[in-house]
Structure formats: C-alpha cells, structure tokens
Amino acid sequence: MESPQEVSQSFPFSHKSYVLSEVVNVAATEKRSSEMMKQVVIVTCLIALVFPFTLTGCCRVEMAELREELELAKAERNALEAKLENAMKAQAQPRKPQGQVMEFAGSLSEFQKQIDAFVSFREELQRREDELARLRQSALEEAKTAQERMDQLGDKLQAETERVILLQDQLKEAQSAIIELQDKLME
C-alpha cells in the first residue's frame, strides 16, 4: 500500500484534499448502503405486519363459516331432541278413551288414502317413464335405420356419380372422334 506522502505526490492536489475526498466518498457509500438497509428493513417490517393481518382476515372468515355451521348443527340437534321428547311422551301417555281412538283411526284412514293416492301417482309416473324409455329406444332404432339407409343411398349416389363421370369421359372421346372424322372428311 502506498504511503500518504506517495499518494499526495502522485496527485496534483494536496494530501488533505485527497483524504477529505476519500472520507466523503466513504461516507456517501455508507449513507447509500445505510439507506438501502433502511429500505430493506422497512419492506421486511411491512411484510411482517401485513402477513399476520392477512392471515387474521382469512381466519375470521373461516371462523364465521364455522360458527354458521355450528348454529345449523345445533338447530338440527334441538329439532331432533324435540321430536324424541314428543315420541317419548307419546309412548308414556296412557291409552286414550275409545272416542279418541276412533278419531285417530279416522285420521289413519285419511293417511292411508293419501298414501294410496301417492302410490298410484308414483305408479302412473313409472308407467309414463317406461313409455318414454320405450319411445326413446324406438326413436334410437329408427335413427339408426335411417342412418344406415342414408349410408346406402350415399354409396349408390357415389357409384352413380362415378358412372356419370365415366359416361362423360366416353362422350368426350366420342365427340373428339366425331370431330376427327369430320376433319378427315373435310380434307
């Protein structure tokens, strides 16, 4: 390394101004790196602050959804418990007098009528569904037959087209033979 005197002799300015300029350069470089480090620290801190806030927001949404599901489950549980209590009370009650049994039997016959109506309606729907399935199958078979017929007609059309082309070629040959014959006769 050069001594300060050698450095001062090699430069046209004085030793003090060289040292001063070097100190200023070092200070400016340190200031830039210090500012850069500050910016890195600020960005890191921002990320460190924003990330937990983001996670907190996600967690809040998830917690709200879980609370809603819990409320629904509690409501279902309460409804089932009420039904169970009613069923237990109904079993524990003593037999009712004959008049009430007749009334209950009357409502049972009404329920049976409704059930019979639903069964007949279901059978009617099943019959219609079977009929639609049969019609669909028939339509598919007809479509398949029609496609086969179209394929056959397409093959015939192709054969006839080739025959027409062959006849056109023969016609052209005949015409050119006639023209040649006429030319010979004209000579």
Rosetta blueprint (number, residue, H / E / L):
1 M L
2 E L
3 S L
4 P H
5 Q H
6 E H
7 V H
8 S H
9 Q H
10 S H
11 F L
12 P L
13 F L
14 S L
15 H H
16 K H
17 S H
18 Y H
19 V H
20 L H
21 S H
22 E H
23 V H
24 V H
25 N H
26 V H
27 A H
28 A H
29 T H
30 E H
31 K H
32 R H
33 S H
34 S H
35 E H
36 M H
37 M H
38 K H
39 Q H
40 V H
41 V H
42 I H
43 V H
44 T H
45 C H
46 L H
47 I H
48 A H
49 L H
50 V H
51 F H
52 P H
53 F H
54 T H
55 L H
56 T H
57 G H
58 C H
59 C H
60 R H
61 V H
62 E H
63 M H
64 A H
65 E H
66 L H
67 R H
68 E H
69 E H
70 L H
71 E H
72 L H
73 A H
74 K H
75 A H
76 E H
77 R H
78 N H
79 A H
80 L H
81 E H
82 A H
83 K H
84 L H
85 E H
86 N H
87 A H
88 M H
89 K H
90 A H
91 Q H
92 A H
93 Q L
94 P L
95 R L
96 K L
97 P L
98 Q H
99 G H
100 Q H
101 V H
102 M H
103 E H
104 F H
105 A H
106 G H
107 S H
108 L H
109 S H
110 E H
111 F H
112 Q H
113 K H
114 Q H
115 I H
116 D H
117 A H
118 F H
119 V H
120 S H
121 F H
122 R H
123 E H
124 E H
125 L H
126 Q H
127 R H
128 R H
129 E H
130 D H
131 E H
132 L H
133 A H
134 R H
135 L H
136 R H
137 Q H
138 S H
139 A H
140 L H
141 E H
142 E H
143 A H
144 K H
145 T H
146 A H
147 Q H
148 E H
149 R H
150 M H
151 D H
152 Q H
153 L H
154 G H
155 D H
156 K H
157 L H
158 Q H
159 A H
160 E H
161 T H
162 E H
163 R H
164 V H
165 I H
166 L H
167 L H
168 Q H
169 D H
170 Q H
171 L H
172 K H
173 E H
174 A H
175 Q H
176 S H
177 A H
178 I H
179 I H
180 E H
181 L H
182 Q H
183 D H
184 K H
185 L H
186 M H
187 E L
